[in-house]
Amino acid sequence: MYSLCMVKTINLSLPEELLNRIDIEAKSEYASRSDFIRDTIVRRLKNQRVVDEWGDEGVWETVVNFKELAAKGIPASEVSSAINHLLK
């Protein structure tokens, strides 16, 4: 881990929308904005991924993209059938 003994303050310009998202995420982790940004940078530098509450590292594979199948939607029976097919 990086030492906080020699801390330097920097100025960082971010779009307001990104800053709002950072604040929301930091609050959900009970962290300050600085802690959240610092931890995120450290994880990135160490090539670590954030694990979500289900233990998933955020690597998702699209098996069926229902938006490509029908622009107006897919009947629930077809969705259920596709899920059952995947579970077999």
Steps between C-alpha positions, in 0.01 A plus 500: 500500500608855451614697800294797605794651690607714206169623364487764229192693407416526131236684304283287276237623257208265444167535322223574750310184401805284578557679830137439598541129425823486702323665794213249483738202486720638778198555722380144437840377623505743796816654356605855434533619143881501534508150649277367222708657222830394662382140554368480145831622357699256716280207388541604138879524534506153656270364227244406762131486433227612732287209616132580534261378768441172312871421478508592132800686367296683241590274209172428329441294191203576280340168420182631342445862404123523497511857367646367175230233470199729505492877531151497658589245764497126559209305649570375853453142383791538256722655767414215737570245228840656424594500869393137538710410197805665658448312826505159329 
